[in-house]
């Protein structure tokens, strides 16, 4: 009997020891988890505690990170250490009055960083009590809303600017429209004048660039180009021979055939014009650079300066090539007499698909009356 009782007591003792061991392990695990939760909370939540007078007694790691201060620089200091000048003292007086009355307060606060910067928080502050139930201070949890506030401020600023601009536009609309028109007309005049420089140096008239411009727009519109883009091409096409400003007069105005060396120099005007214009980011001058570069390329790839073929040549280059040749053949030059229409038309039909885009040749003949009308309108005056 005694042996049985002893065995039972030993079994109970063993069970209690084992149970207590597992209980201890469970408590240790929960304690470890709790510590990890506290660390996670401390790292991610902007948290602080103060005494009843507002002196900081605790700050979280997240509080230090957003403010730029170390914990030892904050603890023992009044919370005003992070008060931003944009927040009036009256706002904090109202906050403390609410805390004393309701024991809690919620609102948005702009704080100052240690480096002089700022951050915005949405704060929730509540009274803090000790184990005896005595009111010993306040605990505050904050959410960083800096990005949100910056977006709101930017939106407000943009709205303010927009309202101001609208007022200015309403007051100055007629003046602005008139000025814009003057600027565009001046720009067009400058570009046209630059285009005539190269032509005048080779003893050609300003009417040549006018005709080429009008022919180019006609071809562009009939080929399906939008009115706006066709107008840009019209304005840009007078620049097709701008590179001639870099060619010596002796070659430019030679009244006979070029030798091989002179031909290479003359042909370089396409690349020279491109180099002069290519640096601009303006759409008009980009088109002008393309026209200068490609107006001597041929549809079959035998042109210069790059031997482009077919649609490797931009529509701007293909159009200006046809417009320029049509006008050049029908005009007197130092090295030739004007061709008659029959010879010009025969040459165009022969060169369809060779020198010229065949589609543009078809457009030219299908709308021939319009091209001849332009030629008659801007005919060169005989002195």
C-alpha positions in Angstrom: 0.0 0.0 0.0 2.8 2.4 0.9 4.5 1.6 -2.4 1.4 2.5 -4.3 1.0 5.8 -2.6 4.6 6.6 -3.1 4.3 5.8 -6.8 1.2 8.0 -7.1 2.9 10.9 -5.3 6.0 10.5 -7.6 3.7 10.5 -10.6 1.9 13.6 -9.5 5.2 15.3 -8.8 6.6 14.4 -12.2 3.4 15.6 -13.9 3.5 19.0 -12.1 7.2 19.4 -12.9 6.6 18.6 -16.6 3.5 20.9 -16.6 5.4 23.7 -15.0 8.3 23.3 -17.4 6.0 23.6 -20.4 4.2 26.5 -18.8 7.5 28.3 -18.2 8.5 27.7 -21.8 5.1 29.1 -23.0 5.5 32.1 -20.7 9.0 32.7 -22.0 7.8 32.5 -25.6 4.9 34.9 -25.0 7.3 37.3 -23.2 9.7 37.1 -26.2 6.8 37.7 -28.6 5.7 40.7 -26.5 9.1 42.1 -26.6 9.3 41.8 -30.3 5.9 43.4 -30.7 7.0 46.3 -28.5 10.2 46.7 -30.6 8.1 46.6 -33.8 5.7 49.2 -32.3 8.6 51.4 -31.2 10.2 51.2 -34.7 7.1 52.0 -36.7 4.8 54.1 -34.5 5.5 57.8 -33.9 4.8 57.6 -30.1 5.7 59.8 -27.1 4.8 60.3 -23.5 5.0 63.5 -21.4 4.4 64.4 -17.8 1.6 66.7 -16.8 3.6 69.8 -17.8 4.5 68.6 -21.3 8.0 67.5 -20.5 8.9 64.5 -22.7 9.5 61.2 -20.7 9.6 58.7 -23.6 9.9 58.7 -27.4 9.8 55.9 -29.9 12.4 55.1 -32.5 10.0 56.2 -35.2 9.6 59.5 -33.4 13.4 60.0 -33.5 13.6 59.0 -37.1 10.9 61.5 -38.4 12.2 64.4 -36.2 15.9 63.8 -36.7 16.6 64.0 -33.0 18.2 61.3 -30.8 16.1 60.1 -27.8 18.5 61.7 -25.3 18.1 65.0 -27.1 14.3 64.9 -26.6 13.7 63.2 -23.2 13.6 65.9 -20.5 12.8 68.6 -22.9 9.4 70.4 -23.4 7.4 69.2 -26.4 7.8 72.7 -27.9 11.3 71.6 -29.0 9.6 70.3 -32.2 7.1 73.1 -32.5 7.1 74.6 -36.0 6.8 78.4 -36.3 3.9 78.0 -38.7 1.9 76.5 -35.8 0.7 79.5 -33.6 1.0 79.2 -29.8 -2.8 79.7 -29.6 -3.3 76.3 -31.4 -1.3 74.6 -28.6 -3.1 76.5 -25.9 -6.4 75.3 -27.3 -5.0 71.7 -27.4 -4.0 71.8 -23.7 -7.4 73.3 -22.8 -9.1 70.4 -24.5 -6.8 67.9 -22.8 -7.5 69.3 -19.4 -11.2 69.2 -20.0 -11.7 66.0 -22.0 -8.5 64.1 -21.3 -8.0 63.6 -25.0 -7.3 65.6 -28.2 -7.0 64.8 -31.9 -5.8 67.0 -34.7 -3.1 67.8 -37.3 0.2 69.3 -36.3 3.1 70.7 -38.3 6.4 69.9 -36.5 10.0 71.1 -37.0 12.8 68.7 -37.6 16.2 69.1 -36.0 17.7 70.1 -39.4 15.1 72.9 -39.9 12.8 70.9 -42.1 9.3 70.0 -41.2 6.8 67.1 -41.1 3.1 66.9 -40.6 1.3 64.4 -38.2 -2.2 63.5 -37.4 -2.0 63.1 -33.6 -4.2 61.4 -31.0 -3.3 62.4 -27.4 -4.9 60.8 -24.3 -4.4 61.1 -20.6 -1.9 58.6 -19.1 -2.5 56.9 -15.7 -0.3 54.9 -13.4 -1.2 51.6 -11.7 -2.7 53.4 -8.8 -5.1 55.3 -11.2 -3.3 58.6 -10.8 -3.1 61.0 -13.8 0.6 61.2 -14.5 0.9 62.6 -18.0 -0.1 62.1 -21.6 0.5 59.5 -24.3 0.5 60.5 -28.0 0.3 58.4 -31.1 0.9 60.0 -34.5 0.6 59.2 -38.2 2.9 60.8 -40.7 0.8 62.8 -43.2 3.6 64.9 -44.7 3.1 63.7 -48.2 -0.7 64.2 -48.0 -0.2 67.8 -46.7 2.4 68.6 -49.4 0.0 67.4 -52.1 -2.8 69.6 -50.6 -0.5 72.6 -50.4 0.7 72.0 -54.0 -2.9 71.7 -55.1 -3.8 74.9 -53.3 -0.8 76.7 -54.8 -1.7 75.5 -58.3 -5.3 76.5 -57.9 -4.1 80.0 -56.8 -1.7 80.2 -59.7 -4.4 79.0 -62.1 -6.9 81.6 -60.7 -4.3 84.3 -61.1 -3.5 83.3 -64.7 -7.2 83.1 -65.6 -7.6 86.6 -64.3 -4.6 87.8 -66.2 -5.8 86.1 -69.4 -9.3 87.6 -69.0 -7.8 91.1 -68.6 -5.2 90.7 -71.4 -6.8 88.2 -73.8 -6.9 90.6 -76.8 -3.4 91.9 -76.2 -2.0 88.3 -75.8 -3.7 87.1 -79.0 -2.5 90.1 -80.9 1.1 89.7 -79.6 1.0 85.9 -80.3 0.0 86.6 -83.9 2.8 89.2 -84.3 5.3 86.7 -82.9 4.2 84.0 -85.3 4.2 86.4 -88.3 7.7 87.7 -87.3 8.9 84.1 -87.0 7.6 83.2 -90.4 9.1 86.4 -91.9 12.5 85.6 -90.3 12.5 82.0 -91.6 11.4 83.1 -95.1 14.1 85.8 -95.2 16.7 83.3 -94.1 15.5 81.0 -96.9 15.9 83.7 -99.5 19.5 84.4 -98.5 20.8 81.2 -100.0 18.7 81.7 -103.1 19.6 85.4 -103.6 23.3 84.5 -103.4 22.8 82.1 -106.3 21.0 84.9 -108.3 17.5 83.4 -107.7 14.5 85.5 -106.8 12.5 85.5 -103.6 9.6 84.3 -105.6 11.4 81.0 -106.1 11.1 80.2 -102.4 7.5 81.5 -102.3 6.5 79.2 -105.1 8.3 76.2 -103.6 6.5 76.9 -100.3 3.1 77.0 -102.0 3.8 73.9 -104.1 4.9 72.1 -101.0 1.7 72.9 -99.1 -0.5 71.9 -102.1 1.3 68.5 -102.4 1.1 68.0 -98.6 -2.6 68.7 -98.4 -3.5 66.5 -101.5 -1.4 63.7 -100.0 -3.5 63.7 -96.9 -1.4 65.7 -94.5 -3.2 67.7 -91.8 -3.7 71.4 -92.5 -1.5 72.4 -89.5 1.4 70.1 -90.6 1.1 71.2 -94.2 1.4 74.8 -93.1 4.5 74.0 -91.1 6.0 72.4 -94.2 5.1 75.5 -96.2 6.9 77.7 -93.7 9.9 75.4 -93.5 10.4 74.7 -97.2 12.0 78.1 -98.0 15.0 76.9 -95.9 15.8 74.0 -98.3 18.8 75.8 -99.8 20.0 77.7 -96.6 23.2 75.6 -96.8 24.2 77.6 -99.9 25.4 80.4 -97.6 28.4 78.2 -97.1 29.2 77.8 -100.8 31.7 80.2 -102.4 30.2 82.6 -105.0 32.7 81.4 -107.7 31.1 77.9 -107.5 27.5 79.0 -106.7 27.2 81.3 -109.7 29.5 79.5 -112.2 27.8 79.8 -115.6 28.7 76.3 -116.8 29.0 72.7 -115.7 30.9 71.9 -112.5 34.0 69.8 -112.5 34.0 66.9 -110.0 35.6 68.9 -107.2 33.1 71.8 -107.7 30.2 69.4 -107.8 31.2 67.9 -104.4 31.4 71.3 -102.9 28.1 72.3 -104.3 26.4 69.2 -103.2 27.6 69.8 -99.6 25.0 72.5 -99.2 22.4 69.9 -98.2 24.5 68.7 -95.3 25.6 72.3 -94.4 21.9 73.4 -94.2 21.1 70.4 -92.0 24.0 71.1 -89.6 22.8 74.7 -89.3 19.3 73.8 -88.3 19.5 70.4 -86.6 20.1 71.7 -83.0 16.7 73.3 -82.6 13.9 71.5 -80.7 11.2 73.6 -82.4 9.0 71.5 -84.7 9.2 74.1 -87.5 13.0 74.1 -87.5 13.2 70.4 -87.2 11.1 70.1 -90.4 13.3 72.8 -92.0 16.5 70.8 -91.1 15.0 67.6 -92.6 14.0 69.5 -95.8 17.5 71.0 -96.2 19.0 67.6 -95.7 16.8 65.5 -98.0 15.6 67.7 -100.8 18.2 66.2 -103.2 17.6 62.6 -102.2 16.0 60.6 -105.0 13.2 58.0 -104.7 15.4 55.3 -106.4 18.3 55.9 -103.9 20.6 57.7 -106.4 20.4 61.1 -104.7 22.6 62.8 -102.1 23.9 63.3 -99.4 22.9 59.9 -97.9 21.5 57.9 -100.9 18.2 57.3 -99.1 15.6 55.3 -101.0 11.8 55.3 -101.2 10.1 56.0 -97.9 13.5 56.2 -96.2 13.2 59.7 -97.4 10.6 61.6 -95.2 7.5 62.9 -96.8 8.9 66.4 -96.2 12.0 65.6 -98.3 10.0 63.9 -101.0 7.5 66.8 -101.3 10.2 69.5 -101.3 12.3 67.7 -103.9 9.4 67.7 -106.4 8.4 71.3 -105.6 12.0 72.5 -105.9 12.7 70.7 -109.2 9.4 71.9 -110.8 10.2 75.5 -110.1 13.9 75.2 -110.9 13.2 73.7 -114.3 10.7 76.4 -115.2 13.1 79.2 -114.2 16.1 80.8 -115.8 19.4 80.1 -113.9 22.9 81.3 -114.5 23.7 77.8 -115.9 20.5 77.3 -118.0 17.4 78.7 -119.6 13.9 77.8 -118.3 12.4 74.7 -119.8 9.0 74.8 -121.5 6.1 73.0 -119.8 6.0 70.1 -122.2 9.6 69.2 -121.5 9.0 69.5 -117.7 6.0 67.3 -117.8 7.7 64.7 -119.9 10.7 64.7 -117.5 8.4 64.3 -114.5 6.6 61.3 -116.1 10.0 59.7 -116.9 11.3 60.3 -113.4 8.3 58.9 -111.6 9.6 56.2 -109.3 13.2 57.3 -110.1 13.8 60.8 -109.0 10.3 61.4 -107.5 7.8 59.6 -105.4 5.3 58.2 -108.0 2.3 59.0 -105.7 3.4 62.7 -105.5 3.8 62.8 -109.3 0.3 61.5 -109.7 -1.0 64.2 -107.3 0.9 66.8 -109.2 -0.7 65.9 -112.6 -4.1 65.4 -111.0 -4.1 68.9 -109.6 -1.9 70.6 -112.3 -4.2 73.6 -112.6 -3.6 74.6 -109.0 0.2 74.4 -109.4 0.1 76.5 -112.6 -2.1 79.0 -110.8 0.5 79.4 -108.1 3.3 79.8 -110.7 1.3 82.5 -112.4 0.6 84.3 -109.1 4.2 84.5 -108.1 5.8 84.9 -111.5 9.2 86.6 -111.6 9.0 90.2 -112.7 11.3 91.1 -115.6 13.3 94.2 -114.7 
